[in-house]
Amino acid sequence: MDKARAKGKAKNIAGRLAGAWVGLVLLAAPLASAIPGPPQDQSSTSTQSQQTPQNSNAESVKPDNPESPKIPTAKTKEPLEKLAWAMLVAGVNDEKAQKRTAAITALGAVGPQPRAVRSIEETLKDKDSYVRELAATTLGKMRARHSIPKLRNALEDNSPEVVFAAARSLWELGDRSGRDIFVEVLDGERKTSDGLVKSNLRDARRKFSSPGGLALMGAKEAAGALFGPLSYGIAAAAEFSKGKDKGASARAIAASVLATDPSEEAARELDDALQDKNWAVRAAAAEALGKLPRQGQVSQLAPLLDDDKEAVRFMAASSILRLSQVDRKRKGAAGDSVPVLAVR
């Protein structure tokens, strides 16, 4: 009994002491805040604030770091351009073929800038024949005449699809090095591929093997009109074929068409489409806005560099580079009274 009473008294005393201590702290807090302290070093304060969870983005945003996918805090064209290049270069060197193809498509949309052309030329030696085929096709669409020697080398590729794509691009560039290939194809001496339908089914099965895989063929027409059959158009086709958002393909095509409309109304609609719930629509809008240079357009595209879909990120980066190039040309031709309304 005595021991129990002693323990009870001890607990009672400890509780009172704890209560008194809390009361003292509460009383001392306002007094302490009222007493002026020594001036704090602003640099140390800012350093501490950057280390708080609320400002954790400040540490992750490093515009000079090529691997950082974050948008620079200083939203000027210089760091955004550097970030855009870094993202696309990292994309063409990614270990996944699907990301490499998405990056090649985006680089092709930049236009025949030397750096973009060189990056695509390097993928003509990619280990994946699908990537090499896309690279050969893209160089032709870019009108990259400096790539003719590289495309001639691609005529010796061991993949018939790559050889045919290289020959076709050379022909589009005015080079007839692949003429014999077309003659042999007509004569039936050379196989270009397993056949278009089989090739499409092969690509669909390889990337999207699922019970609804055959639905891709119905959606590829819309996707191919936007992104081309050899780019991430197959991925877009898979998105359209899901059926959850039946208006997505129409919105994406509308965004692509508006790329040729230099009106302010079209630009506003495309700005809104950058927030679309469907990634294919966002990508199409980003590509379209890259062909409609106007004041403040780069800042509208900048948030998409942090999109959760790499196709959207890559296309936004492509348009930022394209618009930055147009802006430099404008400044270089300051005496020219004819405004640049659209880039075809």
Secondary structure, 3 states (H helix, E strand, C coil): CHHHHHHHHHHHHHHHHHHHHHHHHHHHHHHHHHCCCCCCCHHHHHHHHHCCHHHCHHHHCCCCCCCCCCCCCCCCHHHHHHHHHHHHHHHHCCCCHHHHHHHHHHHHHHCCCHHHHHHHHHHHHCCCHHHHHHHHHHHHHCCCHHHHHHHHHHCCCCCHHHHHHHHHHHHHCCCCCCHHHHHHHHHCCCCCCCCHHHHHHHHHHHHCCCCCHHHHHHHHHHHHHHHCCCCCHHHHHHHHHCCCCCCHHHHHHHHHHHHHCCCHHHHHHHHHHCCCCCHHHHHHHHHHHCCCCCCCHHHHHHHHHHCCCHHHHHHHHHHHHHHHHHHHHHHHCCCCCCCCCCCC
